[in-house]
Amino acid sequence: YATLGGPTSVPYGWVDFCHREPQECDQPVRPPLDINLTSETWQILNKVNHLVNQTIIPISNYDHWGTMLDHWDYPKDGKGDCKIYALWKRKLLMDAGFPRQALLMTIVRDQNGEGHAILTVKTNRGEFILDNMRQDIRPWGMTGYHFYKRQSQENPNIWVSVVDPNALVSSLR
């Protein structure tokens, strides 16, 4: 499991999304809850990951919305960037009965140092990543990404930092 730090800034795109979709953000605080990973839940995770990755047409914020500002939304027109993919996967999984507390919007830096949004799924067998950049679901530590922050399990409007395991190792030397 990822090591979490303290509260951190909430992404502008999430705040903007919450103004447009308040029902998604006006949620009660709930205790953390992980998904019991079974062959059935794994199959659903894979089905949603593949479906969304195949359905949404990739497009940059600027080309899609005409702005450089971070825009988070559902794929109302079938197009979007990484945030739209991750939000739609989160929504479809919640609609399928998965608990919100286990479906965490996450901000990382990819292998090129670019900002990227993914969905972290917390299970009793570890944390797995649903990503529009790949069809396979991987454990969080096998993505090659540098993790920065994600939603807290208790409250989707509170974000926490993710401690880089490489920084921990080097600080112990």
Secondary structure, DSSP 8 states (H G I E B T S, - for coil): --EEEEEE---HHHHHHHHH-HHHH---------B---HHHHHHHHHHHHHHHHHSEE--HHHHHS-SS------TTSEE-HHHHHHHHHHHHHHTT--GGGEEEEEEE-TTS-EEEEEEEEETTEEEEE-TT-SS-EEGGGS--EEEEEE-SS-TT-EEEEE-HHHHHHHH-
